Amino acid sequence: MDTRSQHATVEVRIDWENDGIHHQNREYFQKISFWHDIFPGSLSLKLPDSGGNPVSERFPPGELVAPWSKNNLHTVKRENLKLQRKRGPGIELHCGRYYPRYIAAGSAGIFDGDMQPLRITALDEHCATIDLNHPLSRSAITIAARIVEDLATGPERGGRCTDVVMEALNAGIGLEALYPCSETYYLSGSNFARIDEREDSQFYEVPRLVQHLDRTAIEQVTAIYQRWLQPGMRVLDLMSSWVSHIPGAATDMDVTGVGMNAAELSKNPQLATRVIQDINLQTTLPFADRQFDALICTASVEYLTSPIEVFCEIGRVLKPGAPAIFTFTERWFPTKVIELWTGLHPFERLALVATYFRATECFTELQTETVRGLPRPADDSYARQQAFSDPVYAVWARARG
C-alpha cells in the first residue's frame, strides 16, 4: 500500500491541577504523520486543518489514562523487592517517592526491566504498599495541540503508530504532584548532603564563563522570564553568574545579582548591582523587606543546602504579588548538587521545589511548567550525541501580601 500523508512538527500542551497547583507540560514532536499517528478525542480531526492555531479538548478523570483503582494497590514483602544496583549503594525506599516498577518485578504482573513508575504509599520494616495507578488517574486533563511547522507531504508505507499524547503522559508527566507525606521526607536533613562538602567559595573560585545550557534551552528560559519581567522592575537574580537570561527587550530594569564569583558577575552586562555571597553559608539576604518586584534563579536551586531558610528570605524581600521563578534542567555539577536531587525523577524535582515554596507559607499561586522535545541546535557541541535540546523545568509562585 502506498499513500500520501501530511507531516508536521507539533506542540502538545498538557494542563492539569493537583492540590491547588497548576501544572503545564509542553512536549514537541518533530515529525508527526496525520495518516498513522493518533491524537485523542476530536484533535485528530481538528488539528490537520487548524492552520497553526491551537485546538484543545478537556478530558475528565480516567478517560485519557485508566481511572484510579484500588486493584492497582499491592502489598509486597521487602525481601521480594530488587533494591540492589549493579553499582553503588542499594535503593532506599521512602513513602511518597516514585521508583521504576522493575524493583517489584515478579509481583503484581510486573516484568523485569519495566521502567514505568510505581509509588510507595505505605512502608514498614516488613512490607511496602505500591501504587501502580497512573499519576494522573484522578485528574482532569486538558490537551491543546498546534502545528508549529508544516513539513512536506510524502509517501506513507506504514510504520510505527504513535499515540502522541499517551507517549508524553507515560514519560513522567504527573510525577510532579505532591503527596501528603512528601514534605516530611523531602525536607530530611540528610537529603541535603553533597559529595564535596567544602565551602562553596573554594569550588567557585575559578570563573566559569561558559554556557551550561544549549541555545534553545536558554531561549525557553528567557521566554518564561519574559512573561513576568517588565521595564522598571527591580529584579533579584539569585545565584547569578555572567549571564542572567533576562529578555533583551525588557530594558530599564534594575537587576541585582547575588553570586559566588566576582569575575563572573563583573562580566554580566544586565546587572546594576553585584553582591558576592555564599547563601549556603549565609542564608540571610542583605536587602530590605519588600524590595524587589521579581526574583529569578536559573539552574541553581539544586545546590541549596538550606532551601527553606532561603525561600523564607525570598518571601521577605519580594513585594506582595511579586513572582519568584526557578528554572532548571538536567545538568549540574555532580559534586555540589544535593544528594536527593540526583535520586529523583526529573518531574519529581518539580515537586521538591514546590515543597520548598509550600513549606515557607510565604507564597501563593504555585505553578510548574516543563518544555521537552525541541531539537538541539545543529552547531551545538553535543548535537551528534543528543538530538534534543536540554529539557527545561520551571516552578514559580507569587509572594503573599
Residue pairs with C-beta under 8 A, 6 or more apart in sequence:
1 157
1 158
2 155
2 156
2 157
3 35
3 155
3 156
4 35
4 153
4 154
4 155
4 156
5 33
5 34
5 35
5 36
5 153
5 154
5 155
5 156
6 33
6 34
6 35
6 48
6 150
6 153
7 31
7 32
7 33
7 34
7 150
7 151
7 152
7 153
7 154
8 31
8 32
8 34
8 48
8 147
8 148
8 149
8 150
8 151
9 28
9 29
9 30
9 31
9 32
9 147
9 148
9 149
9 151
10 28
10 29
10 32
10 47
10 145
10 146
10 147
10 148
10 164
11 26
11 27
11 28
11 145
11 146
11 148
12 26
12 27
12 28
12 29
12 143
12 144
12 145
12 164
12 165
12 168
13 24
13 25
13 26
13 27
13 54
13 143
13 144
13 145
14 24
14 25
14 26
14 27
14 141
14 142
14 143
14 165
14 168
14 169
14 173
15 22
15 23
15 24
15 25
15 141
15 142
15 144
16 23
16 136
16 139
16 140
16 141
16 142
16 174
17 23
17 139
17 140
18 139
18 177
18 178
19 177
19 178
20 366
21 177
21 178
21 354
21 366
21 367
21 368
22 366
22 367
22 368
23 176
23 177
23 350
23 367
23 368
23 369
24 367
24 368
24 369
24 370
25 168
25 173
25 369
25 370
25 372
26 369
26 370
26 371
26 372
27 168
27 171
27 372
27 373
28 148
28 371
28 372
28 373
28 374
29 162
29 164
29 373
30 373
30 375
31 151
32 162
32 164
33 156
33 159
34 44
34 47
34 48
35 156
36 156
36 158
36 159
36 160
36 161
36 162
37 161
37 162
37 163
37 164
38 44
38 161
38 162
38 163
38 164
39 47
39 143
39 145
39 164
39 165
40 57
40 59
40 64
40 143
40 165
40 166
41 57
41 59
41 143
42 55
42 57
43 55
43 56
43 57
43 143
43 145
43 165
46 55
47 55
47 145
47 146
47 147
50 146
50 147
51 147
52 146
52 147
52 148
53 146
54 144
54 145
54 146
55 144
55 145
55 146
56 142
56 143
56 144
56 145
57 142
57 143
58 140
58 141
58 142
58 143
59 140
59 141
59 142
59 143
60 140
61 67
61 68
61 137
61 138
61 139
61 140
62 68
62 137
62 138
64 136
64 141
64 143
64 165
64 166
64 169
65 134
65 136
65 137
65 141
65 166
65 169
66 133
66 134
66 137
67 137
67 138
68 133
68 137
68 138
69 133
69 137
72 131
72 132
72 133
73 121
73 129
73 130
73 131
73 132
73 133
74 104
74 107
74 108
74 129
74 130
74 132
75 122
75 127
75 128
75 129
75 130
76 104
76 107
76 108
76 127
76 128
76 129
76 130
77 126
77 127
78 93
78 125
78 126
78 127
78 128
80 104
80 106
80 107
81 93
81 103
81 104
81 128
82 102
82 103
82 104
82 105
83 90
83 91
83 92
83 93
83 103
84 90
84 91
85 91
91 99
91 103
93 99
93 120
93 123
93 128
94 120
94 123
94 185
95 120
95 121
95 122
95 123
95 181
95 185
96 119
96 120
96 121
96 179
96 180
96 181
96 182
96 185
97 119
97 120
97 182
97 185
97 344
97 348
98 117
98 118
98 119
98 135
98 175
98 345
98 348
99 117
99 118
99 119
99 120
100 114
100 115
100 116
100 117
100 118
101 110
101 114
101 115
101 116
101 117
101 118
101 132
102 110
102 111
102 112
102 113
102 114
102 115
103 118
104 110
104 118
104 130
105 111
105 112
105 113
105 114
106 112
107 130
108 130
108 132
110 118
110 132
116 170
117 135
117 172
117 175
117 345
118 130
118 131
118 132
119 130
119 131
119 135
119 179
120 128
120 129
120 130
120 131
121 129
121 130
121 131
122 128
122 129
123 129
134 169
134 174
135 173
135 174
135 175
135 177
136 169
136 173
136 174
139 174
141 169
143 165
145 164
171 372
172 345
172 346
172 347
173 347
173 370
174 347
175 345
175 347
175 348
175 351
176 347
176 348
176 350
176 351
176 354
176 368
177 351
178 351
178 354
178 355
178 358
179 351
182 351
182 355
183 355
183 358
183 359
185 191
186 340
186 351
186 352
186 355
187 308
187 355
187 359
190 339
191 338
191 339
191 340
192 304
192 305
192 306
192 307
192 338
192 339
192 340
193 338
193 339
194 305
194 335
194 336
194 337
194 338
194 339
195 334
195 335
195 336
196 203
196 335
196 336
199 278
199 281
200 260
200 278
200 280
200 281
200 303
200 336
201 260
201 278
201 281
203 333
203 335
203 336
204 260
204 261
205 261
206 261
207 242
207 261
207 263
207 264
207 267
208 241
208 261
208 264
209 242
209 263
209 264
209 267
211 218
211 243
212 299
212 331
213 221
213 299
213 329
213 331
213 390
214 376
214 377
214 380
214 382
214 389
214 390
215 377
215 380
216 374
216 375
216 376
216 377
216 389
216 390
217 329
217 374
217 389
217 390
217 391
217 392
218 245
220 371
220 374
220 389
220 392
221 245
221 298
221 327
221 392
221 394
222 245
222 246
222 247
223 247
224 325
224 327
224 369
224 392
224 394
225 245
225 246
225 247
225 250
225 296
225 325
225 327
226 247
226 249
226 250
228 294
228 323
228 325
228 396
229 235
229 246
229 247
229 250
229 253
229 294
229 296
230 250
230 253
231 250
231 251
231 252
231 253
232 252
232 253
233 250
233 253
233 254
233 293
233 294
234 253
234 254
234 256
234 291
234 292
234 293
234 294
235 246
235 253
235 254
235 255
235 256
235 292
235 293
235 294
235 295
235 296
236 255
236 256
236 258
236 287
236 291
236 292
236 294
236 295
236 296
236 317
236 318
237 244
237 246
237 255
237 256
237 257
237 258
237 270
237 271
237 295
237 296
237 297
237 298
238 258
238 279
238 295
238 296
238 297
238 300
238 314
239 258
239 259
239 260
239 279
239 297
239 298
239 300
239 301
239 303
240 257
240 258
240 259
240 265
240 268
240 271
241 257
241 259
241 261
241 264
241 265
241 268
242 264
242 265
242 267
242 268
243 268
244 255
244 257
244 268
244 270
244 271
244 296
244 298
245 296
245 298
246 253
246 255
246 270
246 296
253 270
254 272
254 273
255 270
255 271
255 272
255 273
256 271
256 272
256 273
256 274
256 275
256 287
256 292
257 265
257 268
257 271
257 273
257 274
257 275
258 275
258 277
258 279
258 285
259 265
259 274
259 275
259 276
259 277
260 276
260 277
260 278
261 276
262 274
262 276
265 271
265 274
265 276
266 274
268 274
275 286
277 285
277 286
279 285
279 304
279 310
280 303
280 304
280 305
280 306
283 306
283 309
283 310
283 313
284 313
285 313
285 314
285 316
285 317
287 317
288 317
289 316
289 317
290 316
290 317
290 318
290 319
290 320
291 317
291 319
292 317
292 318
292 319
292 322
293 318
293 319
293 322
294 318
294 322
294 323
294 324
294 325
295 314
295 317
295 318
295 322
295 323
295 324
295 325
296 325
296 326
296 327
297 324
297 325
297 326
297 327
298 327
298 328
299 327
299 328
299 329
299 331
299 332
300 328
301 307
301 326
301 328
301 353
301 356
302 328
302 332
302 337
302 338
302 341
302 349
303 332
303 333
303 336
303 337
303 338
304 310
304 338
304 356
305 338
307 356
308 356
308 359
308 360
311 324
311 356
311 357
311 359
311 360
311 362
311 363
312 360
312 362
314 324
314 362
314 399
315 324
315 360
315 362
315 363
315 399
315 400
316 362
318 324
318 399
319 399
320 399
320 400
320 401
321 398
321 399
321 401
322 398
322 399
323 396
323 397
323 398
323 399
324 357
324 363
324 396
324 397
324 398
324 399
325 394
325 395
325 396
326 353
326 394
326 395
326 396
327 392
327 393
327 394
328 349
328 353
328 392
328 393
328 394
329 390
329 391
329 392
329 393
330 346
330 390
330 391
331 390
332 341
334 342
340 352
341 349
341 352
344 352
346 391
346 393
347 370
347 393
349 393
350 368
350 370
350 393
350 395
353 395
354 366
354 368
354 395
357 363
357 366
357 395
357 397
358 366
361 400
362 399
362 400
363 397
363 398
363 399
363 400
364 397
364 398
364 400
365 397
365 398
366 395
366 396
366 397
367 395
367 396
367 397
368 393
368 394
368 395
369 393
369 394
369 395
370 391
370 392
370 393
370 394
371 391
371 392
372 388
372 391
372 392
373 388
374 388
374 389
375 387
375 388
375 389
376 382
376 383
376 386
376 387
376 388
376 389
376 390
377 383
377 389
